[in-house]
Amino acid sequence: MNLSARGLSRIYQSGAVATKALTDIDLRIESGEFVAIVGSSGSGKTTLLNNLSGLDTQFEGAVDFGDYSLNKLKEPELARLRHEHIGFVFQAFNLLDHLTALENVTLPGFFGPPKKSRSPERGAELLERVGLGNRLDSRPPQLSGGQKQRVAIARALYCEPSIIFCDEPTGSLDQTTGLSIMRLFDELNREKKLTLIVVTHEPYIAAMARRRIVIKDGRIIEDEPQTQRWPSTPAQQAEQAEDAAEGTP
Amino acid sequence: MNFSRFNELVWQSLSRNFRHFALSAVGVVIGIATLFFFTSLGEGVRTTVLEDVFVIDQLEVVDPAAGAGLRAGGFLGSGGLDDRTVANVAAIDGVEGVYPKMKLTFPSRASGGEALVGRDMGIEFIADGIPAELIADDVSDELAFKDHHSPQTCSDDDACADGHHCDDGECIAHSCRPGEQHADSNCRGLSYCHRERRECAMPIPLIVSPYLLEVYNGSVHTALADAEGIGGRLPRLSEEILVGFEFDIIFGESFMGRSGGIDSRRERARIVGFSDRAMQLGATMPLDYVLRLNEEFSGDEAAENYHSLLVDAERNEDVAIIAQQLEEQLGLELSDRHQQAERAGLLILLLTLLFNLIALIILVVSAINITHTFTMMVMQRHKEIGLMRALGATRRQIQALVIGEASVVGLVAGCIGIALGIGAGLLVDFAFDNYVGAFPFKPDTLFSWSPWMFALALATAVLFCLLGAFLPARRAGGVDPAEALMGR
């Protein structure tokens, strides 16, 4: 499903003080795109993600997701839309520590109608897919940051969404782990034609997307397709430096 | 949301926060234990008082003029309780049956007891009469609470009482010789040879109130237990021992005086059963005996006016209205027993309500505690709730989750509270049984545990937990996912 915003503005009101977080955003994202939204801290990129994903519908203008107009949906309809079509990956992982990895992955299944496809077996398959097939019963405190984010990705995939919103998905990870997570996103985008929208403030992460939207002071100042550039990991960089010193190509 | 999966989610949350939930449930446990304890105690005491001490499943009315001599009321004036009154009472809506009662109006005494204590004893005999059909369920057919002395029609000998034969359609007593061995006598079965008439006769059937037995066992027997003489040999009595017991009644003569101008007469009587309908301190015989005896020893007028009427209502809920009509329209007065029962019942009800009020106060405080605990937990789980909303949970599902947790807390707390209430009751019963001496109507248990009490206790526990969780649930449902996930 395509996603589009027209005249999207968001104002936060705190007492008499009004803060404009987004101003007149026009945007269209086609199904299957891999988009990075970049900007400095406070530029409005997370607000934009919240508005586009229907987490926050207190905006002006319109956001359409397929045939759904987000700010016209009633609360249960919006919840159902999020449940069936949208996945989320957060910087802080947002896993529940008292649940196992598998239970975290299958958590979204509690909130929708029972379906055969939403089974523990599917949860286990997804954990296998993200490389955690041997950690089904581990609880989040027993996992590394990268493993937690992989669990979060498996959870986002559990209800077979058509779009995944990622808010600083590598923000809590070291560069090597962050790169592996981004490679996983890229694979999902290519294999499943998943629409991916990644909010980040790190340029090397943004460089891995095929479209880059730059946002500043609540406005889009740049929106261009780009050729994916995959940086080498620090380990690779160190290896390359060592090779260079030894004179090997 | 699937119910079993919802339960799974509730249990996951409960097991994670077990300590918090357990602490918040302590108040509910105490409140429910208190509520259950006092409700079952009140019901138990009420049952004993109103079903054994003061029987309230019947209305008994008396003529106020007969008691006060001055008070007249209603259109009946002070004419007494005659057949016309019976007809008027029977005409009241909701009245199922009216049963007149009449007391013996002349002195009598009883003599006998050798079979029980080894020698005959004498005692003043006080009795009244009621229609035999009123206590048909309380007496076995074999012993038959009926008028054996009125003329009986028959088709053959089998239709007549023991010691009688059928002659020309009427039961005729066999002749006999007093003092003859029972086995050799014509008086077979339950009949005996009447000393003066020299013919077989059936003993006058009597019923006795369980109250009298309780007073004897609880007071007389206890007081005389260590006495010298015959009093010290009095046995503890039971219904089984006394049913079938025979003794003589001397009508027209007592230790205090005798009927003027009429010779006394000796008849044999047999206790045929026990009934709450019987006179409390005396004995009760079929009404026709009393009518004939009063006419014989006190004159025609004494046989025309009843002393009280027992009134049965079609439905229990009609009793109050019928009582009001009896008093206001017919000028009759409810018997002292009924008024005592009402007062006792009211007193017990008030005491039960007072103690249950304490229980309710505990529960209200518990509900406030639950509100506090759940509010804290909703605040602690703010981000978790935001995540669930992001994953597709609706406001209602989040509210249901909190309400579900409160319901489980309420159910578990209710069960523990009930168990504690029963435990406390059993402890009190044990102490009551072992450390409190015997007294009339001392019950086997002070408590009455009915299914409705269990349902009430569980429902109250869940209700107060739900009340406590209501506001936190609303708060949880109102969590904004975007703000919660951004840590605001």
Contacts between the chains, C-beta under 8 A, distances in Angstrom:
chain1	res1	chain2	res2	distance
A	46	B	486	6.9
A	50	B	482	4.3
A	50	B	486	7.9
A	55	B	389	8.0
A	55	B	390	5.9
A	55	B	481	4.9
A	55	B	482	4.1
A	55	B	485	7.2
A	56	B	480	7.4
A	56	B	481	7.9
A	56	B	482	3.9
A	56	B	483	8.0
A	75	B	394	6.5
A	75	B	395	5.9
A	76	B	394	4.8
A	76	B	395	7.9
A	76	B	396	7.4
A	79	B	389	7.0
A	79	B	392	5.4
A	79	B	393	6.4
A	79	B	394	4.3
A	79	B	395	7.9
A	79	B	397	7.9
A	80	B	392	6.7
A	80	B	394	7.8
A	82	B	390	6.4
A	82	B	391	7.2
A	82	B	392	5.0
A	83	B	391	6.7
A	83	B	392	2.4
A	83	B	393	8.0
A	84	B	392	7.3
A	88	B	390	5.3
A	88	B	391	7.5
A	90	B	485	6.4
A	94	B	383	6.9
A	94	B	387	4.8
A	94	B	485	6.8
A	96	B	384	6.2
A	96	B	387	7.6
A	98	B	12	6.7
A	98	B	15	7.9
A	98	B	16	4.2
A	99	B	12	6.8
A	103	B	12	7.6
A	107	B	388	7.6
A	107	B	391	6.3
A	108	B	391	4.2
A	108	B	392	5.8
A	109	B	5	7.1
A	110	B	1	6.4
A	110	B	2	7.8
A	110	B	5	5.1
A	110	B	6	7.1
A	110	B	8	7.5
A	110	B	9	5.3
A	110	B	393	7.6
A	111	B	1	6.2
A	111	B	388	6.9
A	111	B	391	6.1
A	111	B	392	4.3
A	111	B	393	4.3
A	111	B	394	7.4
A	111	B	397	5.9
A	112	B	1	7.7
A	112	B	392	5.8
A	113	B	2	7.7
A	114	B	2	4.6
A	114	B	5	7.3
A	155	B	391	7.7
A	159	B	392	7.3
